[in-house]
Amino acid sequence: MGVSVEWREIKYRETFEEETRGLIRRRQSDPDCKIEDFEGILKSLYAMDGSDHDGRGSVQDTIMAATIAAYERFIAQWKAETSN
């Protein structure tokens, strides 16, 4: 595996895990937070991702992708919990 790919994978994994921990902490510490709150943030992340006119660069693209993935997974897991 090349160095250029390896750093992206490491950054992606670090960001994904950090975002996931933050989402879990927020859900546990804020009894008023709802799935809809996180869905709204995810919608904003999608908009930010799509409005990259000037180019963020590889690092920020990797961070954005990992952040979006963390929100998507977190929301999906929360919905799965509530549907059971």
N, C-alpha and C positions, 0 to 999 in steps of 0.2 A: 504494500500500500504506500502510495506517495505521501510525502510530507504535506503537500497542499490539501489533500483529501483528509488526512488524519487530523489536522488542527480543526477543520470544520466539524468533524464528527465529535471531537472532544468538546468544542464550544457548544455544539447543539445539545449534547447530553447534559453538560453542566447547566445550561440555561433552562432546559426542560425540567430537570430535577429541582432547580432553585424556584422556578415559577410554580411547580406543583406543590412544593412545601409551603410557599406563600399562600396559595389558594386554600390549602387545607387549614392553615393557621387562621386565615380570615374566616372561613366557614365555622370553625370551632369557637372563635372568640367573639363573633358578631351574630347574636341570635336573630337579628332582624334581616340578615342577608338572605337573598333568595336566588334561585337558579336564574331568574330573569335579570338580576344584577350582573351576573357573570356573562350571560348571553349578550347583554348590552355592551359590555366591554369587548367581548369577542367581535361583535359587529363593528365596533370602532377600530379594532385591530385589522379586520379585513379591509376597511376603508383606508387605513394608513398604509397597508401593504400594497393596495392598488394604486395609491397616489404617489408612487415612487418615480416622479418625473425626472429628477436630477440624478438619481442613482445613489443608493445608500452605500454601496460597496459590499464586499463579500461578508465581512464580519457582521454588519447590521442586518443583512439579508438572512444570515444564519440565525441570529438572535430572534428576528421577527418570526421566522418559520418555527423555531422551537417554542416560542411564546404562544403562538397560535395553536400549535399541536397540544401544548399543555392545557390550554383552556378547553379545547375540543374534547380531550380525553376526560378532564375533570368534570365537565358538564355531562358527558355521556355516562360516566360512572354514577354521578349523582342521580340522574334520571333513572338509571337502572335500579338503584337502591329504592327509589320511591315508587317504582312500578311493581315491586314485589310485595 
